[in-house]
Amino acid sequence: MTLVRGLSGIVAGGVVVLLCVVAGAAVIGSRRDFPGPGAESLTWHVLAAIVVVGAQVFADRRRGPAAFTGSAVVLVTTGVLLWTQWWG
């Protein structure tokens, strides 16, 4: 279980980094009058970051199936974010 929680923790940190990158690109794009990521993409990243951080905190504070469920939420949410916003 420690390995799964560790992996989901790394993934959750990556989602927060992606949020920072998208937010930074949006700010730079608006300041330089360059088309950056839109409000929809920024909203998706903010919501995904909130969900994965909450699920990771839940997984870190639980044991057994509950911890696995929290880690699974992190991984599935990240997969959906990547699929819809980066690869789609």
DSSP file with accessible surface (Angstrom, degrees, kcal/mol):
  #  RESIDUE AA STRUCTURE BP1 BP2  ACC     N-H-->O    O-->H-N    N-H-->O    O-->H-N    TCO  KAPPA ALPHA  PHI   PSI    X-CA   Y-CA   Z-CA
    1    1 A M     >        0   0   87      0, 0.0     4,-2.6     0, 0.0     5,-0.2   0.000 360.0 360.0 360.0 -33.8    0.0    0.0    0.0
    2    2 A T  H  >  +     0   0  108      1,-0.2     4,-2.4     2,-0.2     5,-0.2   0.893 360.0  51.4 -61.5 -38.7    2.9    2.4    0.7
    3    3 A L  H  > S+     0   0  150      2,-0.2     4,-2.6     1,-0.2    -1,-0.2   0.918 110.7  47.6 -64.8 -43.6    4.1    2.0   -2.9
    4    4 A V  H  > S+     0   0   45      2,-0.2     4,-2.7     1,-0.2     5,-0.2   0.928 113.6  47.3 -64.9 -44.3    0.6    2.9   -4.3
    5    5 A R  H  X S+     0   0   46     -4,-2.6     4,-2.0     1,-0.2    -1,-0.2   0.891 112.0  51.2 -65.3 -36.8    0.2    5.9   -2.0
    6    6 A G  H  X S+     0   0   39     -4,-2.4     4,-2.1    -5,-0.2    -2,-0.2   0.930 111.0  47.6 -64.7 -43.8    3.7    7.0   -2.9
    7    7 A L  H  X S+     0   0   95     -4,-2.6     4,-2.4     1,-0.2    -2,-0.2   0.936 112.9  47.8 -62.9 -45.3    3.0    6.8   -6.6
    8    8 A S  H  X S+     0   0    0     -4,-2.7     4,-2.7     1,-0.2    -1,-0.2   0.852 109.0  55.5 -67.9 -29.2   -0.3    8.6   -6.3
    9    9 A G  H  X S+     0   0   27     -4,-2.0     4,-2.2    -5,-0.2    -1,-0.2   0.915 108.5  47.1 -66.5 -41.2    1.4   11.3   -4.2
   10   10 A I  H  X S+     0   0  128     -4,-2.1     4,-2.1     2,-0.2    -2,-0.2   0.924 113.2  49.0 -64.4 -42.0    4.0   11.9   -6.9
   11   11 A V  H  X S+     0   0   36     -4,-2.4     4,-2.1     2,-0.2    -2,-0.2   0.917 109.3  52.2 -64.7 -41.6    1.1   12.0   -9.5
   12   12 A A  H  X S+     0   0    6     -4,-2.7     4,-1.9     1,-0.2    -1,-0.2   0.917 108.9  50.6 -61.9 -41.0   -0.8   14.5   -7.3
   13   13 A G  H  X S+     0   0   36     -4,-2.2     4,-2.2     1,-0.2    -1,-0.2   0.892 107.7  54.0 -62.3 -37.8    2.3   16.7   -7.1
   14   14 A G  H  X S+     0   0   35     -4,-2.1     4,-2.6     2,-0.2    -1,-0.2   0.877 105.2  52.9 -64.0 -37.4    2.5   16.5  -10.9
   15   15 A V  H  X S+     0   0    2     -4,-2.1     4,-2.3     2,-0.2    -1,-0.2   0.912 108.3  50.4 -65.6 -38.5   -1.1   17.7  -11.3
   16   16 A V  H  X S+     0   0   54     -4,-1.9     4,-2.2     2,-0.2    -2,-0.2   0.915 110.2  50.3 -65.1 -39.4   -0.3   20.7   -9.0
   17   17 A V  H  X S+     0   0   90     -4,-2.2     4,-2.4     2,-0.2    -2,-0.2   0.925 109.1  51.4 -64.0 -42.6    2.8   21.5  -11.2
   18   18 A L  H  X S+     0   0   42     -4,-2.6     4,-2.8     1,-0.2     5,-0.2   0.899 107.6  53.4 -60.2 -40.2    0.6   21.3  -14.3
   19   19 A L  H  X S+     0   0   37     -4,-2.3     4,-2.8     1,-0.2     5,-0.2   0.932 109.1  48.5 -59.3 -44.7   -1.9   23.7  -12.7
   20   20 A C  H  X S+     0   0   82     -4,-2.2     4,-2.6     2,-0.2    -2,-0.2   0.901 111.9  49.4 -63.5 -39.7    1.0   26.1  -12.1
   21   21 A V  H  X S+     0   0   82     -4,-2.4     4,-2.6     2,-0.2    -2,-0.2   0.938 113.7  44.9 -65.0 -46.1    2.2   25.8  -15.7
   22   22 A V  H  X S+     0   0    8     -4,-2.8     4,-2.3     2,-0.2    -2,-0.2   0.922 114.7  48.3 -66.6 -42.0   -1.3   26.3  -17.2
   23   23 A A  H  X S+     0   0   35     -4,-2.8     4,-2.4    -5,-0.2    -2,-0.2   0.921 112.8  48.9 -64.0 -42.0   -1.9   29.3  -14.9
   24   24 A G  H  X S+     0   0   31     -4,-2.6     4,-2.8    -5,-0.2     5,-0.3   0.914 111.0  49.7 -63.6 -41.2    1.4   30.8  -15.7
   25   25 A A  H  X S+     0   0   42     -4,-2.6     4,-2.6     1,-0.2    -1,-0.2   0.887 110.3  51.4 -65.0 -36.4    0.8   30.4  -19.4
   26   26 A A  H  X S+     0   0   21     -4,-2.3     4,-2.2     2,-0.2    -2,-0.2   0.923 112.4  45.4 -66.5 -41.9   -2.6   32.0  -19.1
   27   27 A V  H  X S+     0   0   67     -4,-2.4     4,-2.3     2,-0.2    -2,-0.2   0.948 116.0  45.1 -66.6 -48.7   -1.1   35.0  -17.3
   28   28 A I  H  X S+     0   0   91     -4,-2.8     4,-2.1     1,-0.2     6,-0.2   0.918 112.9  52.4 -62.3 -41.3    1.8   35.4  -19.7
   29   29 A G  H  <>S+     0   0    4     -4,-2.6     5,-3.2    -5,-0.3     4,-0.3   0.911 111.2  45.7 -62.0 -41.5   -0.6   35.0  -22.6
   30   30 A S  H ><5S+     0   0   89     -4,-2.2     3,-0.6     3,-0.2    -1,-0.2   0.880 113.3  49.7 -72.3 -34.1   -2.9   37.6  -21.4
   31   31 A R  H 3<5S+     0   0  207     -4,-2.3    -1,-0.2     1,-0.2    -2,-0.2   0.843 117.8  39.2 -71.1 -32.7   -0.1   40.1  -20.6
   32   32 A R  T 3<5S-     0   0  195     -4,-2.1    -1,-0.2    -5,-0.2    -2,-0.2   0.280 111.1-117.1-100.8   8.8    1.5   39.7  -24.0
   33   33 A D  T < 5S+     0   0  156     -3,-0.6    -3,-0.2    -4,-0.3    -4,-0.1   0.899  70.0 137.7  56.3  45.2   -1.7   39.5  -25.9
   34   34 A F      < -     0   0  143     -5,-3.2     2,-0.6    -6,-0.2    -1,-0.2  -0.955  63.8-105.2-121.0 138.4   -1.0   36.0  -27.0
   35   35 A P        +     0   0  112      0, 0.0     3,-0.1     0, 0.0    -5,-0.1  -0.489  52.6 163.4 -69.3 112.3   -3.5   33.2  -27.1
   36   36 A G        -     0   0   40     -2,-0.6   -10,-0.1     1,-0.2     2,-0.1  -0.308  50.4 -41.5-107.4-162.6   -2.8   30.9  -24.1
   37   37 A P        -     0   0   41      0, 0.0    -1,-0.2     0, 0.0    -8,-0.1  -0.400  68.2-125.8 -64.8 142.0   -4.9   28.3  -22.4
   38   38 A G     >  -     0   0   46     -3,-0.1     4,-2.1    -2,-0.1     5,-0.2  -0.117  26.4 -92.4 -83.4-178.9   -8.5   29.4  -22.0
   39   39 A A  H  > S+     0   0   78      1,-0.2     4,-2.7     2,-0.2     5,-0.2   0.845 122.8  58.2 -63.7 -33.6  -10.7   29.6  -19.0
   40   40 A E  H  > S+     0   0  137      2,-0.2     4,-2.5     1,-0.2    -1,-0.2   0.941 108.0  44.7 -63.9 -46.4  -12.0   26.1  -19.6
   41   41 A S  H  > S+     0   0   23      2,-0.2     4,-2.2     1,-0.2    -1,-0.2   0.913 113.8  50.1 -64.9 -41.8   -8.6   24.5  -19.5
   42   42 A L  H  X S+     0   0   54     -4,-2.1     4,-2.4     1,-0.2    -1,-0.2   0.920 110.5  50.2 -62.7 -41.6   -7.7   26.6  -16.4
   43   43 A T  H  X S+     0   0   75     -4,-2.7     4,-2.7     1,-0.2     5,-0.3   0.919 108.8  51.7 -63.1 -44.5  -10.9   25.5  -14.7
   44   44 A W  H  X S+     0   0   99     -4,-2.5     4,-2.5     1,-0.2    -1,-0.2   0.913 111.9  47.0 -57.4 -44.6  -10.3   21.8  -15.5
   45   45 A H  H  X S+     0   0    1     -4,-2.2     4,-2.4     2,-0.2    -2,-0.2   0.894 111.9  49.4 -68.5 -39.4   -6.8   22.0  -14.0
   46   46 A V  H  X S+     0   0   59     -4,-2.4     4,-2.3     2,-0.2    -2,-0.2   0.949 114.2  45.1 -64.1 -48.0   -8.0   23.9  -10.8
   47   47 A L  H  X S+     0   0  104     -4,-2.7     4,-2.5     1,-0.2    -2,-0.2   0.917 113.5  49.7 -62.9 -42.7  -10.8   21.3  -10.2
   48   48 A A  H  X S+     0   0    9     -4,-2.5     4,-2.9    -5,-0.3     5,-0.3   0.912 110.1  51.0 -63.4 -40.8   -8.5   18.4  -10.9
   49   49 A A  H  X S+     0   0    7     -4,-2.4     4,-2.3     2,-0.2     5,-0.3   0.912 110.4  49.1 -64.2 -40.7   -5.8   19.7   -8.5
   50   50 A I  H  X S+     0   0  111     -4,-2.3     4,-2.2     2,-0.2    -1,-0.2   0.937 114.1  46.0 -62.9 -45.1   -8.4   20.2   -5.7
   51   51 A V  H  X S+     0   0   68     -4,-2.5     4,-2.7     1,-0.2     5,-0.2   0.939 114.8  45.5 -64.7 -47.2   -9.7   16.7   -6.2
   52   52 A V  H  X S+     0   0    0     -4,-2.9     4,-2.4     2,-0.2    -1,-0.2   0.893 113.4  48.6 -70.0 -36.5   -6.3   15.0   -6.4
   53   53 A V  H  X S+     0   0   65     -4,-2.3     4,-2.5    -5,-0.3    -1,-0.2   0.937 114.3  46.8 -67.3 -43.3   -4.9   16.8   -3.4
   54   54 A G  H  X S+     0   0   41     -4,-2.2     4,-2.3    -5,-0.3    -2,-0.2   0.925 114.0  47.4 -62.0 -43.4   -8.0   16.0   -1.3
   55   55 A A  H  X S+     0   0   12     -4,-2.7     4,-2.6    -5,-0.2    -1,-0.2   0.878 111.6  51.2 -66.7 -35.7   -8.0   12.4   -2.4
   56   56 A Q  H  X S+     0   0   15     -4,-2.4     4,-2.6     2,-0.2    -2,-0.2   0.915 109.2  49.3 -69.6 -40.8   -4.2   12.1   -1.6
   57   57 A V  H  X S+     0   0   59     -4,-2.5     4,-1.3     2,-0.2    -2,-0.2   0.926 112.3  49.9 -61.2 -43.2   -4.7   13.5    1.9
   58   58 A F  H  X S+     0   0   77     -4,-2.3     4,-0.5     1,-0.2     3,-0.4   0.933 112.1  47.4 -58.7 -47.6   -7.5   11.0    2.4
   59   59 A A  H >< S+     0   0    0     -4,-2.6     3,-0.8     1,-0.2    -2,-0.2   0.881 109.4  53.5 -64.3 -37.1   -5.3    8.2    1.2
   60   60 A D  H 3< S+     0   0   90     -4,-2.6    -1,-0.2     1,-0.2    -2,-0.2   0.774 110.9  46.6 -69.7 -24.6   -2.4    9.2    3.4
   61   61 A R  H 3< S+     0   0  191     -4,-1.3     2,-0.2    -3,-0.4    -1,-0.2   0.443 108.9  62.6 -97.4  -1.3   -4.6    9.2    6.5
   62   62 A R    <<  -     0   0  111     -3,-0.8     2,-0.3    -4,-0.5     0, 0.0  -0.724  66.1-143.6-118.1 171.5   -6.3    5.9    5.9
   63   63 A R    >   +     0   0  211     -2,-0.2     3,-0.9     4,-0.0     4,-0.4  -0.894  57.8   1.1-129.9 160.3   -5.2    2.3    5.6
   64   64 A G  T 3> S-     0   0   35     -2,-0.3     4,-2.0     1,-0.2     3,-0.4  -0.320 124.0  -4.6  70.0-141.5   -6.3   -0.7    3.6
   65   65 A P  H 3> S+     0   0  107      0, 0.0     4,-2.5     0, 0.0    -1,-0.2   0.820 131.9  57.6 -61.0 -32.0   -9.1   -0.4    0.9
   66   66 A A  H <> S+     0   0   35     -3,-0.9     4,-2.2     2,-0.2    -2,-0.2   0.918 107.8  47.0 -65.6 -41.3   -9.9    3.2    1.9
   67   67 A A  H  > S+     0   0    0     -4,-0.4     4,-2.3    -3,-0.4    -1,-0.2   0.909 111.9  50.8 -65.9 -40.0   -6.3    4.3    1.1
   68   68 A F  H  X S+     0   0  113     -4,-2.0     4,-2.6     1,-0.2    -2,-0.2   0.905 108.8  52.0 -64.0 -40.4   -6.4    2.3   -2.1
   69   69 A T  H  X S+     0   0   80     -4,-2.5     4,-2.3     2,-0.2    -2,-0.2   0.920 109.2  49.5 -62.3 -44.4   -9.6    4.1   -3.1
   70   70 A G  H  X S+     0   0    3     -4,-2.2     4,-1.8     1,-0.2    -1,-0.2   0.925 112.4  47.6 -60.8 -42.6   -8.1    7.5   -2.4
   71   71 A S  H  X S+     0   0    0     -4,-2.3     4,-2.3     1,-0.2    -2,-0.2   0.893 109.8  53.2 -65.5 -38.0   -5.1    6.6   -4.5
   72   72 A A  H  X S+     0   0   33     -4,-2.6     4,-3.0     1,-0.2     5,-0.3   0.896 105.6  53.9 -64.9 -38.1   -7.3    5.3   -7.3
   73   73 A V  H  X S+     0   0   59     -4,-2.3     4,-2.5     1,-0.2     5,-0.3   0.916 108.5  50.5 -61.2 -42.0   -9.2    8.6   -7.4
   74   74 A V  H  X S+     0   0    0     -4,-1.8     4,-2.2     2,-0.2    -2,-0.2   0.954 114.0  43.4 -59.8 -48.8   -5.9   10.4   -7.8
   75   75 A L  H  X S+     0   0   66     -4,-2.3     4,-2.3     2,-0.2    -2,-0.2   0.908 116.0  46.3 -68.4 -41.2   -4.8    8.2  -10.7
   76   76 A V  H  X S+     0   0   98     -4,-3.0     4,-2.6     2,-0.2     5,-0.2   0.929 112.8  49.6 -68.2 -44.0   -8.2    8.2  -12.5
   77   77 A T  H  X S+     0   0   32     -4,-2.5     4,-2.5    -5,-0.3    -2,-0.2   0.922 112.0  48.9 -61.4 -41.8   -8.7   12.0  -12.1
   78   78 A T  H  X S+     0   0   14     -4,-2.2     4,-2.9    -5,-0.3     5,-0.2   0.916 110.1  51.6 -64.2 -41.6   -5.2   12.6  -13.5
   79   79 A G  H  X S+     0   0   34     -4,-2.3     4,-2.7     2,-0.2    -2,-0.2   0.918 110.8  47.7 -60.7 -43.0   -5.9   10.2  -16.4
   80   80 A V  H  X S+     0   0   69     -4,-2.6     4,-2.7     2,-0.2     5,-0.3   0.925 112.3  49.7 -64.6 -43.0   -9.1   12.1  -17.2
   81   81 A L  H  X>S+     0   0    2     -4,-2.5     4,-2.6    -5,-0.2     5,-0.6   0.945 114.2  44.2 -61.2 -48.2   -7.3   15.5  -17.0
   82   82 A L  I  X>S+     0   0   42     -4,-2.9     5,-2.3     1,-0.2     4,-1.6   0.913 115.0  49.0 -63.9 -41.7   -4.5   14.3  -19.3
   83   83 A W  I  <5S+     0   0  177     -4,-2.7     5,-0.4    -5,-0.2    -2,-0.2   0.919 120.3  34.4 -65.3 -43.6   -6.8   12.7  -21.7
   84   84 A T  I  <5S+     0   0   55     -4,-2.7    -2,-0.2    -5,-0.2    -1,-0.2   0.832 130.0  28.3 -84.4 -32.7   -9.2   15.6  -22.1
   85   85 A Q  I  <5S+     0   0   48     -4,-2.6    -3,-0.2    -5,-0.3    -2,-0.2   0.697 130.9  25.2-105.6 -22.4   -6.9   18.6  -21.8
   86   86 A W  I  <<S+     0   0  115     -4,-1.6    -3,-0.2    -5,-0.6    -4,-0.1   0.744 131.8  25.1-111.9 -38.0   -3.5   17.4  -23.0
   87   87 A W      <       0   0  176     -5,-2.3    -4,-0.2     1,-0.0    -3,-0.2   0.580 360.0 360.0-105.0 -13.9   -4.0   14.6  -25.5
   88   88 A G              0   0   91     -5,-0.4    -4,-0.1    -6,-0.4    -5,-0.1   0.287 360.0 360.0 -87.9 360.0   -7.6   15.2  -26.7
